[in-house]
Amino acid sequence: MIPTDTIDKLELCWRSISTLCAAFTDAEWKAATELPGWTVQDNLSHLIGTERMLQGLPATEHRAPPSDHVRNPIGEINENEVDARRGLPGAEVLREWNDLVELRLATLRSADDAYFAKEMMTPTGPGTLADFLHIRVLDCWAHEQDVRRAVGRPGHLSGPAAEHTIDRLVRTIPIVVGKRAGTPEAGSVVIDITGGVPRHLVCEVQGGRAAIVAAPTTTPLSTITLDTEAFLLLAMGRRTADQVTVAVSGDDDLAGRVLANFNMMI
């Protein structure tokens, strides 16, 4: 099956990134982001590297020097692509990105079912190219938000790509609430997301397993309220709970354990 909806969301992200970056000054291109060691330009270079790989284009032969923020082979591959472009003007990296976007969209819009069914390793394990692209929406939207925060230009916190990303991250909430935070049997935690992607989430433990449910069977032990951006920042490990605005009611200790283990990208 051709994942038309996923492709539409990718195009939405890619066009939004292109529009955002079009007016950057040299200083904005070099502005630091919350990703250790990476500037605004580095984030775009990283996106380029992955899209080139998915397009079947050769990886850079450049090898980046050792860095404290590079901790695994995937990180090394990413850093090689990023470092290969660090000496370039941001505008030149943006031109490469824009050209690549057109190539990728032409490929995705013309591909057949077999292309998307191709088996490959994804960031979450074995899957298909379609699976990888579904995750790719999250990656592209999250990096767009990294860039927006770095240059003080908020936006695109709602809409299909934002909803897609938040809903993918929501899948990990049962692990956070149950296994990591140790919510007791029959207990539940409510997480209310406000703003761009509003969600009312009830996670309850039954039979030793936590799951998202339509409604709690008993009074929730804790309720955590935070906006869409704060949810993203915690879920992506960009910030900790003491660095975002969060409202808590009920069992403060349980809510604290949930928030302390909210990084879903571990």
Secondary structure, DSSP 8 states (H G I E B T S, - for coil): ---HHHHHHHHHHHHHHHHHHTT--HHHHT-B-SSTT-BHHHHHHHHHHHHHHHHT-----------TT--SHHHHHHHHHHHHTTTS-HHHHHHHHHHHHHHHHHHHHH--HHHHH-EEEETTEEEEHHHHHHHHHHHHHHHHHHHHHHHT-----SSHHHHHHHHHHHTTHHIIIIIIT---TT-EEEEEEETTS-EEEEEEEETTEEEEESS-SS--SEEEEEEHHHHHHHHTTSS-GGGS--EEEE-HHHHHHHHHT--TT-
